[in-house]
Amino acid sequence: MQPQAVAEAARDAMWRDDQASRLLGMQVQAVGPGSATVAMTVRRDMLNGHAICHGGLVTTLADSAFAFACNAYNELTVASGFDVNIVSAAREGDVLTATAAEVSKAGRTGVYDVTVRNQRGELVAAFRGRSYTMKGKALVDGVPVGRQEAGGAA
């Protein structure tokens, strides 16, 4: 099975049970080995007392992209921590896009960078996530686990 197909199968398995991301109206726009793009439109019920998107919700968007990226090898992977910097405000109606990219994956740990940008391409947040992989625990039975070479070998 090709690495892209593995990533898509993992995405589908995660999305099926991801109540939080679906509740917030997120959409997985792309997924690949170690990468993901997730978008969310800022709604009125996402605003804080300053009429800007609550920083926790911006972080949740970044965390969702991180989750899809680090689980794209069909191995159950969880966050072991993250840091986030909110650099500008998001407002009602803004379409935020979180793009996650693997920086490093060695053994059971990984590091992923996520940028969150608005529809004008302006940076809203920078997120760095650290992951921990539960070796041997597949998200999807019958789908290869771990990094795959283009020819399908592990």
Secondary structure as GFF3:
##gff-version 3
##sequence-region A 1 154
A	DSSP	alpha_helix	3	17	.	.	.	ID=ss1
A	DSSP	alpha_helix	19	23	.	.	.	ID=ss2
A	DSSP	beta_strand	27	32	.	.	.	ID=ss3
A	DSSP	beta_strand	35	41	.	.	.	ID=ss4
A	DSSP	three_ten_helix	44	46	.	.	.	ID=ss5
A	DSSP	alpha_helix	55	70	.	.	.	ID=ss6
A	DSSP	beta_strand	75	86	.	.	.	ID=ss7
A	DSSP	beta_strand	95	106	.	.	.	ID=ss8
A	DSSP	beta_strand	109	117	.	.	.	ID=ss9
A	DSSP	beta_strand	123	138	.	.	.	ID=ss10
###
